[in-house]
Amino acid sequence: MSEGLSILLFIVIFSLVTIFLSKRFKLSQRYERKPRELSQWNSLDKGIDPTDERS
């Protein structure tokens, strides 16, 4: 019984450490789903003509 309890305790501690580290360290910006600025390529996907002059 004590072996099962120690395994359960290890799983709980490992899960807490994993959650803490994932919140502390953010992923690189290249993994974000939405770009912050539209590039010419992304603007074409949204139907914006990048050759139009902007005022």
Biopython code that builds the backbone (N, CA, C, O; Angstrom):
import numpy as np
from Bio.PDB.StructureBuilder import StructureBuilder

atoms = [
    (1, "MET", "N", (0.827, -1.203, 0.000)),
    (1, "MET", "CA", (0.000, 0.000, 0.000)),
    (1, "MET", "C", (0.862, 1.254, 0.000)),
    (1, "MET", "O", (0.519, 2.235, -0.660)),
    (2, "SER", "N", (1.968, 1.240, 0.725)),
    (2, "SER", "CA", (2.812, 2.428, 0.787)),
    (2, "SER", "C", (3.492, 2.684, -0.557)),
    (2, "SER", "O", (3.795, 3.830, -0.888)),
    (3, "GLU", "N", (3.737, 1.615, -1.339)),
    (3, "GLU", "CA", (4.339, 1.807, -2.661)),
    (3, "GLU", "C", (3.357, 2.507, -3.591)),
    (3, "GLU", "O", (3.751, 3.375, -4.370)),
    (4, "GLY", "N", (2.099, 2.140, -3.516)),
    (4, "GLY", "CA", (1.073, 2.790, -4.337)),
    (4, "GLY", "C", (0.889, 4.243, -3.937)),
    (4, "GLY", "O", (0.680, 5.107, -4.788)),
    (5, "LEU", "N", (0.967, 4.508, -2.647)),
    (5, "LEU", "CA", (0.840, 5.885, -2.154)),
    (5, "LEU", "C", (2.022, 6.732, -2.603)),
    (5, "LEU", "O", (1.847, 7.898, -2.955)),
    (6, "SER", "N", (3.222, 6.163, -2.595)),
    (6, "SER", "CA", (4.392, 6.920, -3.033)),
    (6, "SER", "C", (4.333, 7.194, -4.535)),
    (6, "SER", "O", (4.760, 8.261, -4.976)),
    (7, "ILE", "N", (3.820, 6.266, -5.320)),
    (7, "ILE", "CA", (3.663, 6.496, -6.762)),
    (7, "ILE", "C", (2.638, 7.585, -7.013)),
    (7, "ILE", "O", (2.851, 8.452, -7.861)),
    (8, "LEU", "N", (1.536, 7.554, -6.294)),
    (8, "LEU", "CA", (0.507, 8.581, -6.430)),
    (8, "LEU", "C", (1.046, 9.949, -6.034)),
    (8, "LEU", "O", (0.772, 10.944, -6.706)),
    (9, "LEU", "N", (1.803, 10.004, -4.960)),
    (9, "LEU", "CA", (2.402, 11.260, -4.516)),
    (9, "LEU", "C", (3.386, 11.793, -5.560)),
    (9, "LEU", "O", (3.420, 12.995, -5.823)),
    (10, "PHE", "N", (4.183, 10.906, -6.151)),
    (10, "PHE", "CA", (5.113, 11.314, -7.200)),
    (10, "PHE", "C", (4.362, 11.873, -8.404)),
    (10, "PHE", "O", (4.781, 12.882, -8.972)),
    (11, "ILE", "N", (3.270, 11.243, -8.801)),
    (11, "ILE", "CA", (2.485, 11.714, -9.943)),
    (11, "ILE", "C", (1.901, 13.093, -9.654)),
    (11, "ILE", "O", (1.912, 13.957, -10.531)),
    (12, "VAL", "N", (1.398, 13.312, -8.460)),
    (12, "VAL", "CA", (0.826, 14.603, -8.096)),
    (12, "VAL", "C", (1.895, 15.688, -8.099)),
    (12, "VAL", "O", (1.671, 16.773, -8.635)),
    (13, "ILE", "N", (3.039, 15.413, -7.514)),
    (13, "ILE", "CA", (4.122, 16.402, -7.470)),
    (13, "ILE", "C", (4.632, 16.691, -8.870)),
    (13, "ILE", "O", (4.867, 17.851, -9.210)),
    (14, "PHE", "N", (4.808, 15.665, -9.687)),
    (14, "PHE", "CA", (5.269, 15.853, -11.068)),
    (14, "PHE", "C", (4.275, 16.690, -11.860)),
    (14, "PHE", "O", (4.673, 17.547, -12.649)),
    (15, "SER", "N", (2.987, 16.447, -11.657)),
    (15, "SER", "CA", (1.960, 17.223, -12.361)),
    (15, "SER", "C", (1.996, 18.686, -11.940)),
    (15, "SER", "O", (1.896, 19.574, -12.786)),
    (16, "LEU", "N", (2.136, 18.944, -10.655)),
    (16, "LEU", "CA", (2.189, 20.324, -10.170)),
    (16, "LEU", "C", (3.418, 21.059, -10.706)),
    (16, "LEU", "O", (3.321, 22.225, -11.090)),
    (17, "VAL", "N", (4.557, 20.399, -10.733)),
    (17, "VAL", "CA", (5.772, 21.024, -11.256)),
    (17, "VAL", "C", (5.613, 21.304, -12.748)),
    (17, "VAL", "O", (6.021, 22.363, -13.226)),
    (18, "THR", "N", (5.028, 20.369, -13.480)),
    (18, "THR", "CA", (4.824, 20.558, -14.914)),
    (18, "THR", "C", (3.899, 21.731, -15.181)),
    (18, "THR", "O", (4.181, 22.541, -16.064)),
    (19, "ILE", "N", (2.814, 21.844, -14.451)),
    (19, "ILE", "CA", (1.877, 22.957, -14.627)),
    (19, "ILE", "C", (2.553, 24.281, -14.277)),
    (19, "ILE", "O", (2.382, 25.273, -14.986)),
    (20, "PHE", "N", (3.314, 24.299, -13.195)),
    (20, "PHE", "CA", (4.006, 25.522, -12.792)),
    (20, "PHE", "C", (4.993, 25.976, -13.859)),
    (20, "PHE", "O", (5.043, 27.159, -14.195)),
    (21, "LEU", "N", (5.780, 25.044, -14.395)),
    (21, "LEU", "CA", (6.768, 25.404, -15.413)),
    (21, "LEU", "C", (6.109, 25.836, -16.720)),
    (21, "LEU", "O", (6.625, 26.722, -17.401)),
    (22, "SER", "N", (4.993, 25.236, -17.077)),
    (22, "SER", "CA", (4.336, 25.626, -18.325)),
    (22, "SER", "C", (3.740, 27.022, -18.220)),
    (22, "SER", "O", (3.667, 27.737, -19.219)),
    (23, "LYS", "N", (3.317, 27.416, -17.040)),
    (23, "LYS", "CA", (2.794, 28.770, -16.869)),
    (23, "LYS", "C", (3.921, 29.796, -16.748)),
    (23, "LYS", "O", (3.758, 30.952, -17.138)),
    (24, "ARG", "N", (5.041, 29.377, -16.218)),
    (24, "ARG", "CA", (6.151, 30.307, -16.022)),
    (24, "ARG", "C", (6.877, 30.623, -17.326)),
    (24, "ARG", "O", (7.221, 31.778, -17.579)),
    (25, "PHE", "N", (7.111, 29.616, -18.146)),
    (25, "PHE", "CA", (7.836, 29.800, -19.396)),
    (25, "PHE", "C", (6.842, 29.742, -20.547)),
    (25, "PHE", "O", (6.162, 28.736, -20.749)),
    (26, "LYS", "N", (6.771, 30.826, -21.288)),
    (26, "LYS", "CA", (5.870, 30.896, -22.438)),
    (26, "LYS", "C", (6.547, 30.273, -23.651)),
    (26, "LYS", "O", (7.775, 30.224, -23.733)),
    (27, "LEU", "N", (5.749, 29.805, -24.577)),
    (27, "LEU", "CA", (6.288, 29.282, -25.823)),
    (27, "LEU", "C", (6.776, 30.428, -26.695)),
    (27, "LEU", "O", (6.394, 31.582, -26.501)),
    (28, "SER", "N", (7.600, 30.101, -27.630)),
    (28, "SER", "CA", (8.108, 31.094, -28.558)),
    (28, "SER", "C", (6.965, 31.711, -29.342)),
    (28, "SER", "O", (5.922, 31.082, -29.517)),
    (29, "GLN", "N", (7.149, 32.939, -29.819)),
    (29, "GLN", "CA", (6.095, 33.623, -30.555)),
    (29, "GLN", "C", (5.761, 32.921, -31.854)),
    (29, "GLN", "O", (4.658, 33.084, -32.375)),
    (30, "ARG", "N", (6.678, 32.152, -32.382)),
    (30, "ARG", "CA", (6.383, 31.496, -33.649)),
    (30, "ARG", "C", (5.329, 30.407, -33.487)),
    (30, "ARG", "O", (4.802, 29.924, -34.490)),
    (31, "TYR", "N", (5.008, 30.011, -32.277)),
    (31, "TYR", "CA", (3.985, 29.006, -32.053)),
    (31, "TYR", "C", (2.616, 29.610, -31.783)),
    (31, "TYR", "O", (1.656, 28.870, -31.567)),
    (32, "GLU", "N", (2.500, 30.925, -31.788)),
    (32, "GLU", "CA", (1.203, 31.549, -31.580)),
    (32, "GLU", "C", (0.334, 31.325, -32.803)),
    (32, "GLU", "O", (0.829, 31.286, -33.930)),
    (33, "ARG", "N", (-0.954, 31.180, -32.579)),
    (33, "ARG", "CA", (-1.858, 30.898, -33.685)),
    (33, "ARG", "C", (-2.189, 32.144, -34.492)),
    (33, "ARG", "O", (-2.317, 32.060, -35.713)),
    (34, "LYS", "N", (-2.331, 33.285, -33.853)),
    (34, "LYS", "CA", (-2.692, 34.511, -34.551)),
    (34, "LYS", "C", (-1.493, 35.455, -34.561)),
    (34, "LYS", "O", (-0.987, 35.817, -33.499)),
    (35, "PRO", "N", (-1.037, 35.857, -35.737)),
    (35, "PRO", "CA", (0.086, 36.805, -35.768)),
    (35, "PRO", "C", (-0.367, 38.177, -35.278)),
    (35, "PRO", "O", (-1.521, 38.560, -35.468)),
    (36, "ARG", "N", (0.526, 38.896, -34.662)),
    (36, "ARG", "CA", (0.178, 40.216, -34.128)),
    (36, "ARG", "C", (0.060, 41.245, -35.238)),
    (36, "ARG", "O", (-0.779, 42.144, -35.165)),
    (37, "GLU", "N", (0.883, 41.124, -36.254)),
    (37, "GLU", "CA", (0.830, 42.030, -37.400)),
    (37, "GLU", "C", (0.598, 41.204, -38.651)),
    (37, "GLU", "O", (1.124, 40.100, -38.791)),
    (38, "LEU", "N", (-0.194, 41.751, -39.553)),
    (38, "LEU", "CA", (-0.442, 41.034, -40.792)),
    (38, "LEU", "C", (0.725, 41.224, -41.748)),
    (38, "LEU", "O", (1.126, 42.351, -42.039)),
    (39, "SER", "N", (1.257, 40.131, -42.226)),
    (39, "SER", "CA", (2.259, 40.214, -43.279)),
    (39, "SER", "C", (1.524, 40.277, -44.611)),
    (39, "SER", "O", (0.302, 40.136, -44.662)),
    (40, "GLN", "N", (2.265, 40.488, -45.670)),
    (40, "GLN", "CA", (1.614, 40.533, -46.978)),
    (40, "GLN", "C", (0.962, 39.197, -47.295)),
    (40, "GLN", "O", (-0.104, 39.151, -47.907)),
    (41, "TRP", "N", (1.591, 38.129, -46.886)),
    (41, "TRP", "CA", (1.039, 36.807, -47.161)),
    (41, "TRP", "C", (-0.251, 36.580, -46.379)),
    (41, "TRP", "O", (-1.235, 36.087, -46.931)),
    (42, "ASN", "N", (-0.250, 36.937, -45.100)),
    (42, "ASN", "CA", (-1.452, 36.744, -44.277)),
    (42, "ASN", "C", (-2.572, 37.681, -44.689)),
    (42, "ASN", "O", (-3.744, 37.326, -44.565)),
    (43, "SER", "N", (-2.245, 38.854, -45.169)),
    (43, "SER", "CA", (-3.301, 39.770, -45.589)),
    (43, "SER", "C", (-4.015, 39.224, -46.823)),
    (43, "SER", "O", (-5.214, 39.447, -46.986)),
    (44, "LEU", "N", (-3.307, 38.521, -47.683)),
    (44, "LEU", "CA", (-3.956, 37.882, -48.824)),
    (44, "LEU", "C", (-4.949, 36.810, -48.360)),
    (44, "LEU", "O", (-6.010, 36.646, -48.963)),
    (45, "ASP", "N", (-4.610, 36.088, -47.301)),
    (45, "ASP", "CA", (-5.526, 35.081, -46.758)),
    (45, "ASP", "C", (-6.807, 35.718, -46.236)),
    (45, "ASP", "O", (-7.869, 35.098, -46.285)),
    (46, "LYS", "N", (-6.720, 36.946, -45.739)),
    (46, "LYS", "CA", (-7.893, 37.639, -45.197)),
    (46, "LYS", "C", (-8.635, 38.445, -46.255)),
    (46, "LYS", "O", (-9.637, 39.090, -45.948)),
    (47, "GLY", "N", (-8.152, 38.416, -47.508)),
    (47, "GLY", "CA", (-8.820, 39.133, -48.587)),
    (47, "GLY", "C", (-8.411, 40.579, -48.727)),
    (47, "GLY", "O", (-9.107, 41.361, -49.375)),
    (48, "ILE", "N", (-7.284, 40.951, -48.125)),
    (48, "ILE", "CA", (-6.794, 42.326, -48.222)),
    (48, "ILE", "C", (-5.715, 42.356, -49.298)),
    (48, "ILE", "O", (-4.795, 41.538, -49.291)),
    (49, "ASP", "N", (-5.837, 43.302, -50.216)),
    (49, "ASP", "CA", (-4.842, 43.437, -51.271)),
    (49, "ASP", "C", (-3.650, 44.222, -50.741)),
    (49, "ASP", "O", (-3.790, 45.409, -50.447)),
    (50, "PRO", "N", (-2.475, 43.595, -50.609)),
    (50, "PRO", "CA", (-1.326, 44.304, -50.030)),
    (50, "PRO", "C", (-0.718, 45.333, -50.976)),
    (50, "PRO", "O", (0.125, 46.125, -50.555)),
    (51, "THR", "N", (-1.130, 45.341, -52.256)),
    (51, "THR", "CA", (-0.570, 46.306, -53.180)),
    (51, "THR", "C", (-1.285, 47.656, -53.098)),
    (51, "THR", "O", (-0.776, 48.651, -53.615)),
    (52, "ASP", "N", (-2.459, 47.707, -52.454)),
    (52, "ASP", "CA", (-3.163, 48.993, -52.286)),
    (52, "ASP", "C", (-2.338, 49.901, -51.388)),
    (52, "ASP", "O", (-1.783, 49.466, -50.379)),
    (53, "GLU", "N", (-2.268, 51.166, -51.773)),
    (53, "GLU", "CA", (-1.558, 52.125, -50.946)),
    (53, "GLU", "C", (-2.415, 52.464, -49.736)),
    (53, "GLU", "O", (-3.624, 52.672, -49.840)),
    (54, "ARG", "N", (-1.763, 52.513, -48.605)),
    (54, "ARG", "CA", (-2.489, 52.840, -47.373)),
    (54, "ARG", "C", (-2.306, 54.314, -47.069)),
    (54, "ARG", "O", (-1.223, 54.873, -47.242)),
    (55, "SER", "N", (-3.373, 54.927, -46.618)),
    (55, "SER", "CA", (-3.288, 56.366, -46.308)),
    (55, "SER", "C", (-2.990, 56.607, -44.864)),
    (55, "SER", "O", (-2.886, 57.758, -44.440)),
]
sb = StructureBuilder()
sb.init_structure("model")
sb.init_model(0)
sb.init_chain("A")
sb.init_seg("    ")
for serial, (resi, resn, name, xyz) in enumerate(atoms, 1):
    if name == "N":
        sb.init_residue(resn, " ", resi, " ")
    sb.init_atom(name, np.array(xyz, "f"), 0.0, 1.0, " ", f" {name:<3s}", serial, name[0])
structure = sb.get_structure()
